[in-house]
Amino acid sequence: MLYHNYPSRLLQDAVEELSSLPGVGRKSALRFAMHLLKQPKENVERFGQSIIRLSKESKFCRDCFMISDSDVCEICSDSRRDHSIICVVESIRDVISIENTMQYNGIYHVLGGIISPMDGVGPSDLTIEQLLRRVENKCIEEVLIVLSTTMEGETTSFYIYKQLSKFNIKITTIARGIGFGDDLEYTDEVTLGRSIQNRQPFVPLK
């Protein structure tokens, strides 16, 4: 039985899968599917294999939890980076955004989310304990907290600040060139880069 007036069950299945992607509606999914149908088969197979390999072969760095092709990511294994500074971010997308600014040369720590009681996400669901162990066991001089300025982001930043306060390190955050409630992913590179360059001591919100 066909639904939504699709002439083919194969096309319908493809649209169903494509429309499950974030921000992709049925019309866009149909457009993508029709585009793929017009491509040479080897191009479509290469496209499909890249997704399968991403799912099966990608790893997460054992140190910073960034996506990686090996046990330790290229950033953590790069001796030219400043390993005394850790930049704490919510997601892999944030690492990419910061790297695109070319204004930061330290290493990272990906939390894998932010504290959000409404969504059932607590501190133990994030990689905060692993961050604390890195600070305790490595020669870390500064932790730069770069989280979205949403209520959940600010809550997470404050929690991390409190946990890090027992260490003799500098705790900083980006300058407020980014408006309250903004996500890093949608911040332009110039603004984000300047905010990192002009970072300041972390001051908890009252």
N, C-alpha and C positions, 0 to 999 in steps of 0.2 A: 504494500500500500504506500502511495506517495503522498507527501505532505507539502504544503506551501507551494504547490504548483510546479515543483521541479520535474523536469522530464526524465531524470535519471536518478536511481537510488545512489549510484556512486557519487554523483554531483551533490546530492543532498547530504551524504555522509561527510564529504569534504567541507561543505559549508558549515555543517554542525561543528566540526572540529575547529575550523578556523575562527568561527564566531565565539569559541570559548576563550580566545585570547583576550587579554585586557584591552578595553577600548575599541574592540572590533565588533561592529554590529553585523546583522545578516547581509545588508546591502554591500558593505565593504568585503565581507567574507566571500560573497558571490563574485565580486569583482576580482578578488585575489585568485579564486578558483578558476575563473575563466581565463585569467592571465596565464596561470600555470598550464592550462590546457593548450595554449598557443605556443608554449616553449618547446624546444627540442627535448626529447625524452631524456637525453644524457644530462641536460641542465636540471630537469626536475629531479632526477635520481641523485644528482650531486647535492641539491637543496635538501632533499629528504635525508640523505646520509649525514649531512652536517648536523641536523637536528638530532638524529639517532645517536651520533657520536658525542654530542654535547650531553645527552642524557646518560649515556653509558660510561663514557671515559673521563669526563671532567671530575676534578677533585676539589677539595677545599684545603687551602694552605693550613698546615698543622700549627702554624704560629699565629697568623692574623685572620684566618678564615675567609680570605679572598679566594675567588674561583681561580683554579690553577690547573695546569697540565701535569704537574708533578706534586710531590709531597710538600715542597716549599715553593711558594710563588716567586716570580721573577723580581718583584720589589723587595721581598724579604732577603733574597739571596744576592742582591746587588750591593757589593761592597762600597760603591760610590754614594749610596744613600746614607743619610745621617741616622744611625740606629739608636741615637740617644733621645729621639723625639717620636712619640706615638700619637698619631691622629686617630681619634675614636669617631667612627661613623656608624650610621644605621645600616646601610646596605652597600652592596657592590656598586650600584649605580652612583653612589656618592663618591666612591673612590675614583671612578671614571671621570666624574665632574671635576673633582679637585685636580686630578692629573692633567686634565685638559687646560687648566689655568697655567701650568708650568711655573707655579709660584711656591711649590712645596717640595722639599727634598728629603723628608723623613720617611718613616714607615707607618703602617696603618694597623687598626684593629677594627674588624667588622663585627658589630653586635648581633646582627641578624634580626633586628627589629628594635622596638622601643617599648618601654613599660606602658601597658594599657589595660587596666583592670576591666574596662568595659568589654574588651576582646579576650579576656582571660590570659593576658600575657604579663607575667611577673618577672622579677629579676632573675630567677632561676631558669627561665626559658631563654635567656640571652647569654652571651659569652662574657659576662661581667667577671665571673670567678677566674676565667682564663686570663683576662686582662690584668687582674690583680696579681696573679702568679707571674706574669711577664714583668710587671713593674718590680716585684719583689726579687726576682731572680736575675734580671738583666740590669745593665748599667743605663737605666732610664733617667733622664734629667728633666724631661718635660712631657706632659700629656696634654694634647690639644683636643678639646671636646668640640666636635663639629656636628651638632645634631639640629634637626629642623626646629624652628622657633614656634612650634605648636605647643599646646599645653602638655601633651604627652612627651614631646621632645624635651621641654624644660624640666619636667618631672624626672625623666631619665638622666638628664645632665646633672641635676641636683643630687640624685642618688649616687651616681658615679663619683661626683665631687666629694661627698661624705665618705665614701669608701676609700678614696685615694688620699684623704687628708692625713691619714696616719703615716704616710710616706714623706720623706724629705725631698719632695720634687716640686717643680713649678707646674701649676695647673692653670691652663689658659683656655680661652675661647675666642672665636672670631669676632672682629669688630662688628658693630651693629649697622653694617651697610645693608643687611638683609632684614626686611620687615618682619614683624611678629606674625607668626602663622604661615610663613613661607616655607616651602620645601626646597632643599638644596638642588634637587633635580631640575627645577624650573628657574633657577637663578642664573643670570648670564655670567659668563666666565670672567669678564672684567671685574664685575662687582664681587664675585666670590674670591677672585685672586687678590684684590685689594683688602678684603676682609681678613684673609689669611695673613698677608704681609703685616697688617696693622693689628694683629691679635693682641689681646689684653688679658690681664689676670681674671680668672673666673670669679664672678661675684654672684652668689645665689640671689634670686629674686626674693624680695621680702613678702 
